[in-house]
C-alpha cells in the first residue's frame, strides 16, 4: 500500500497554510488575517520571520502541521504551480487544501494506531481505512463516519 507523504515539506508547497488559514489576534497570533489573504510575513512562499515566530507573537504557526497536505495539493494537483504566479488558482488551491488536510490528519492517526495491539478485525479495518483515505480527495461524510467508528472501537479496545 502506498501512503502519501504525511510529513510537511514547506519547500514543495505554495505556502497554502499562510494564505488559506484564518488567523485570530490573541494568544496564538499577533494579527487578524482572513482566509484567502497572504500573511504579511510571507515572502514568496517562505516565512520571513520563521526563526522568530514565537517571539513575534505567532506561536500558532509553530504548532501547525498540515501533515503533508500542502505539498500534495501543490505538487500533485497543481503540478507545482502557485497562486503567486497564477492568482486565479488560489480558490481551487484553497478548496483542495481544505478538503485534503483533514484526510491527512486522519491518516496520521491511522498510521499511529499501528503501535497498538489491535484485534485482527480492528487491524483489518485500520488497513481498509488507510487504503480508502489515501485514495480520496474530498472529506466525504462516509469516510468521516467510518474513521470515527474506528477511533471509538480503538478507544474501547485500548481501554480493555
Secondary structure, 3 states (H helix, E strand, C coil): CCCCCCCCCHHHCCCHHHHHCCECCCCCCCCCECCCCCCCCEECCEECCHHHCCCCCCHHHHHCCCCCHHHHHHHHHCCCCCCCCCHHHHHHHHHHHHHHHHHHHHHHHHHHHHHCCCCHHHHHHHHHHHHHHHHCCCCCHHHHHHHHHHHHHHHHHHHC
